[in-house]
Amino acid sequence: MAQIQELLAQKAALEKQIDAARKHARQDGVAKVKALMAEYGLSVSDLTARGPGRPSTKGGKVAPKYRNTATGETWSGRGLQPKWLKAALASGRKLDEFTV
């Protein structure tokens, strides 16, 4: 049982050393990045700004392609079909009938 306690104490000591090494490496990395930013005159907004060759990952709103004439509900044609459209198609109507 004493051997287990010794191993657990060694484990705790190693975890402290690992945490200290990670903090030190992180501080070094931050210092290097700050130095490079100062050298090239960059700001944080330069690193996150959208520019040429960096398309936006945020999807924009899409115009509706299909409309339920009875209720005015719309669907863009993206994602799952809405319930009203599924029901209409199941009853024999065609998708073209709902085109905007």
Residue, then its C-alpha position, 0 to 999 in steps of 0.5 A: m500500500a505504501q508503494i501506491q502512495e509513493l506512486l500517487a505522490q510522484k504522479a502529483a509532482l509530475e502533474k505540477q511540473i507538466d502544468a508549469a512547463r505548459k505555462h512557460a511554453r505558453q508565455d514563450g509563445v505569446a511573447k514570440v507572437k507579440a514580437l512578430m506583431a510588433e515587427y510587422g505592425l499587426s493588430v489583433s483585428d488584422l489577424t481576424a479580419r476577412g480579406p481576399g482569399r478568406p471567405s466568410t464562414k457565416g452563411g447568409k440569409v437565402a431568398p425563399k424558393y418555395r411558398n405555401t400559397a394557403t398560409g404564406e409559409t416559405w422554404s429556401g430549399r435548404g435543409l429539411q423540408p418543412k412539414w407543410l411541404k412534406a404533407a402536400l407532396a405526400s398528397g400528390r402535389k408536385l414541388d414545382e407547384f410551390t415555386v416562388 
